[in-house]
Amino acid sequence: MYNWNSSSTLATLLALLIISPIAAIFYSAFLGDTSLWPHLFSTVLPRYVYNTIVLMIGVGLLSIIFGVSSAWVVTRYNFYGKNFFEWALLLPAAVPAYIIAYTYTDFLEYAGPFQKFLRQLFNWSSPNDYWFPEIRSMGGAILVMSCVLYPYIYMMTRASFLTVPLSYYQTSLIYGRNSFFSVA
Protein backbone atom coordinates (compact mmCIF):
# COMPACT_ATOMS: atom_id res chain seq x y z
CA MET A 1 0.00 0.00 0.00
CA TYR A 2 1.26 3.45 -0.86
CA ASN A 3 1.71 5.94 1.98
CA TRP A 4 0.47 9.41 1.18
CA ASN A 5 2.50 12.30 2.46
CA SER A 6 2.30 16.02 1.86
CA SER A 7 4.54 15.98 -1.23
CA SER A 8 2.44 13.22 -2.85
CA THR A 9 -0.74 15.17 -2.17
CA LEU A 10 0.80 18.35 -3.54
CA ALA A 11 2.04 16.56 -6.67
CA THR A 12 -1.40 15.02 -7.27
CA LEU A 13 -3.16 18.37 -6.86
CA LEU A 14 -0.66 20.03 -9.21
CA ALA A 15 -1.18 17.28 -11.81
CA LEU A 16 -4.96 17.70 -11.57
CA LEU A 17 -4.59 21.46 -11.98
CA ILE A 18 -2.41 21.02 -15.05
CA ILE A 19 -4.73 18.47 -16.67
CA SER A 20 -7.96 20.37 -15.93
CA PRO A 21 -7.99 22.43 -19.19
CA ILE A 22 -7.65 19.25 -21.24
CA ALA A 23 -10.40 17.58 -19.21
CA ALA A 24 -12.64 20.62 -19.79
CA ILE A 25 -12.11 20.37 -23.55
CA PHE A 26 -12.99 16.67 -23.56
CA TYR A 27 -16.03 17.32 -21.39
CA SER A 28 -17.35 20.08 -23.63
CA ALA A 29 -16.62 18.07 -26.78
CA PHE A 30 -18.15 14.75 -25.80
CA LEU A 31 -20.42 15.28 -22.82
CA GLY A 32 -21.66 18.82 -23.33
CA ASP A 33 -24.04 19.96 -26.05
CA THR A 34 -23.95 17.09 -28.55
CA SER A 35 -26.23 18.70 -31.13
CA LEU A 36 -23.20 20.08 -32.96
CA TRP A 37 -21.71 16.68 -33.83
CA PRO A 38 -24.28 15.68 -36.51
CA HIS A 39 -23.78 19.03 -38.19
CA LEU A 40 -19.98 18.61 -38.17
CA PHE A 41 -20.26 15.05 -39.51
CA SER A 42 -22.46 16.18 -42.39
CA THR A 43 -20.50 19.29 -43.38
CA VAL A 44 -16.79 19.68 -42.60
CA LEU A 45 -15.56 16.61 -40.73
CA PRO A 46 -15.20 14.28 -43.76
CA ARG A 47 -13.11 16.87 -45.61
CA TYR A 48 -10.94 17.49 -42.54
CA VAL A 49 -10.37 13.77 -42.01
CA TYR A 50 -9.54 13.30 -45.71
CA ASN A 51 -7.08 16.23 -45.67
CA THR A 52 -5.47 14.88 -42.50
CA ILE A 53 -5.00 11.43 -44.01
CA VAL A 54 -3.57 12.85 -47.25
CA LEU A 55 -1.24 15.09 -45.25
CA MET A 56 -0.07 12.19 -43.06
CA ILE A 57 0.62 9.88 -45.99
CA GLY A 58 2.24 12.58 -48.14
CA VAL A 59 4.46 13.95 -45.39
CA GLY A 60 5.39 10.45 -44.28
CA LEU A 61 6.40 9.28 -47.75
CA LEU A 62 8.25 12.47 -48.72
CA SER A 63 10.04 12.63 -45.36
CA ILE A 64 11.15 9.03 -45.81
CA ILE A 65 12.43 9.81 -49.31
CA PHE A 66 14.31 12.90 -48.13
CA GLY A 67 15.66 11.33 -44.94
CA VAL A 68 16.71 7.92 -46.25
CA SER A 69 18.25 9.20 -49.48
CA SER A 70 20.26 11.93 -47.77
CA ALA A 71 21.42 9.50 -45.06
CA TRP A 72 22.48 7.00 -47.72
CA VAL A 73 24.46 9.57 -49.69
CA VAL A 74 26.17 10.98 -46.60
CA THR A 75 27.14 7.58 -45.17
CA ARG A 76 28.07 5.67 -48.33
CA TYR A 77 29.86 8.24 -50.50
CA ASN A 78 32.89 10.46 -50.03
CA PHE A 79 32.53 13.90 -51.54
CA TYR A 80 33.66 17.43 -50.92
CA GLY A 81 31.70 18.93 -48.03
CA LYS A 82 30.55 15.60 -46.58
CA ASN A 83 31.43 16.64 -43.02
CA PHE A 84 29.43 19.84 -43.46
CA PHE A 85 26.35 18.03 -44.77
CA GLU A 86 26.45 15.43 -41.99
CA TRP A 87 25.39 18.08 -39.48
CA ALA A 88 23.79 20.65 -41.81
CA LEU A 89 21.08 18.19 -42.79
CA LEU A 90 19.94 18.26 -39.15
CA LEU A 91 19.40 22.03 -39.04
CA PRO A 92 15.72 22.07 -40.15
CA ALA A 93 14.88 20.19 -36.95
CA ALA A 94 16.16 23.16 -34.94
CA VAL A 95 13.69 25.63 -36.47
CA PRO A 96 9.98 25.53 -35.55
CA ALA A 97 7.73 24.34 -38.36
CA TYR A 98 5.59 27.48 -38.43
CA ILE A 99 8.66 29.69 -38.99
CA ILE A 100 9.79 27.55 -41.91
CA ALA A 101 6.23 27.59 -43.30
CA TYR A 102 6.07 31.40 -43.15
CA THR A 103 9.53 31.65 -44.71
CA TYR A 104 8.70 29.32 -47.62
CA THR A 105 5.37 31.05 -48.19
CA ASP A 106 6.85 34.54 -48.21
CA PHE A 107 9.77 33.45 -50.39
CA LEU A 108 7.71 31.59 -53.01
CA GLU A 109 4.49 33.65 -53.22
CA TYR A 110 3.75 36.01 -56.12
CA ALA A 111 5.17 39.08 -54.36
CA GLY A 112 8.10 37.11 -52.94
CA PRO A 113 11.71 37.46 -54.04
CA PHE A 114 11.84 34.20 -56.02
CA GLN A 115 8.93 34.95 -58.35
CA LYS A 116 10.02 38.58 -58.57
CA PHE A 117 13.45 37.38 -59.73
CA LEU A 118 11.85 35.07 -62.33
CA ARG A 119 9.65 37.89 -63.64
CA GLN A 120 12.64 40.20 -64.03
CA LEU A 121 14.81 37.48 -65.57
CA PHE A 122 12.27 36.41 -68.20
CA ASN A 123 10.53 39.79 -68.58
CA TRP A 124 7.14 38.49 -67.48
CA SER A 125 4.63 41.16 -66.57
CA SER A 126 1.63 39.31 -65.12
CA PRO A 127 0.77 36.00 -63.47
CA ASN A 128 -0.86 34.92 -66.75
CA ASP A 129 2.55 34.90 -68.45
CA TYR A 130 3.78 31.90 -66.50
CA TRP A 131 2.67 29.07 -64.24
CA PHE A 132 4.00 28.67 -60.73
CA PRO A 133 2.77 26.06 -58.24
CA GLU A 134 0.66 27.38 -55.38
CA ILE A 135 2.60 27.09 -52.13
CA ARG A 136 -0.58 27.53 -50.06
CA SER A 137 -1.97 24.17 -51.10
CA MET A 138 -1.91 20.56 -49.98
CA GLY A 139 1.23 19.93 -52.01
CA GLY A 140 2.91 22.97 -50.49
CA ALA A 141 1.97 21.88 -46.98
CA ILE A 142 3.32 18.39 -47.65
CA LEU A 143 6.57 19.82 -49.01
CA VAL A 144 7.10 22.26 -46.15
CA MET A 145 6.25 19.75 -43.41
CA SER A 146 8.49 17.14 -45.03
CA CYS A 147 11.36 19.61 -45.12
CA VAL A 148 10.88 20.17 -41.39
CA LEU A 149 10.39 16.54 -40.34
CA TYR A 150 12.89 14.63 -42.50
CA PRO A 151 15.87 15.27 -40.14
CA TYR A 152 14.38 12.86 -37.60
CA ILE A 153 14.32 10.09 -40.20
CA TYR A 154 17.77 11.15 -41.41
CA MET A 155 19.24 10.82 -37.90
CA MET A 156 17.84 7.34 -37.29
CA THR A 157 18.62 6.06 -40.78
CA ARG A 158 22.16 7.44 -40.78
CA ALA A 159 22.84 5.80 -37.42
CA SER A 160 21.52 2.52 -38.80
CA PHE A 161 23.64 2.75 -41.97
CA LEU A 162 26.76 3.46 -39.90
CA THR A 163 26.31 0.22 -37.93
CA VAL A 164 26.45 -1.98 -41.05
CA PRO A 165 30.04 -3.20 -41.60
CA LEU A 166 31.76 -2.13 -44.81
CA SER A 167 32.44 -5.77 -45.69
CA TYR A 168 28.70 -6.34 -46.17
CA TYR A 169 28.55 -3.65 -48.84
CA GLN A 170 31.70 -4.99 -50.51
CA THR A 171 30.27 -8.51 -50.56
CA SER A 172 27.06 -7.30 -52.18
CA LEU A 173 29.09 -5.55 -54.88
CA ILE A 174 31.13 -8.72 -55.53
CA TYR A 175 27.92 -10.69 -56.07
CA GLY A 176 26.50 -7.96 -58.29
CA ARG A 177 23.68 -7.08 -55.93
CA ASN A 178 22.32 -3.64 -55.17
CA SER A 179 23.90 -2.70 -51.86
CA PHE A 180 21.00 -0.47 -50.80
CA PHE A 181 18.27 -3.08 -51.12
CA SER A 182 20.44 -6.11 -50.31
CA VAL A 183 22.38 -4.88 -47.30
CA ALA A 184 20.86 -1.69 -45.93
C-alpha positions, 0 to 999 in steps of 0.5 A, a space after each residue: 500500500 502506498 503511503 500518502 505524504 504532503 509531497 504526494 498530495 501536492 504533486 497530485 493536486 498540481 497534476 490535476 490542476 495542469 490536466 484540468 484544461 484538457 479535461 474541460 475540452 474533452 467534457 465540452 466536446 463529448 459530454 456537453 451539447 452534442 447537437 453540434 456533432 451531426 452538423 460537423 459530420 455532415 459538413 466539414 468533418 469528412 473533408 478534414 479527415 480526408 485532408 489529415 490522411 492525405 497530409 499524413 501519408 504525403 508527409 510520411 512518404 516524402 520525409 522518408 524519401 528525403 531522410 533515407 536518401 540523404 542518409 544513404 548519400 552521406 554515409 556511403 559516398 565520399 565527396 567534398 563537403 561531406 562533413 558539413 552536410 552530416 550536421 547541416 542536414 539536421 538544421 531544419 529540426 532546430 527551427 519551428 515548423 511554423 517559422 519555416 512555413 512562413 519563410 517558404 510562403 513569403 519566399 515563393 508567393 507572387 510578391 516574394 523574391 523568387 517569383 520577382 526574380 523570375 519575372 525580371 529574368 524572363 521579362 514576365 509582366 503578369 501571373 498569366 505569363 507563367 505558371 508557378 505552383 501554389 505554395 498555399 496548397 496541400 502539395 505545399 503543406 506536404 513539401 514544407 512539413 516534409 522539409 521540417 520533419 525529415 531530419 528525424 528520419 535522417 538521424 535514425 537512418 544514418 545511425 543505422 547505416 553506420 552500424 552496417 560493416 563495410 564488408 557487407 557492402 563490398 560482398 554485395 558488390 562482388 555478387 552484383 547485388 544492389 547494396 541499398 536493397 540487399 544490405 541496408 
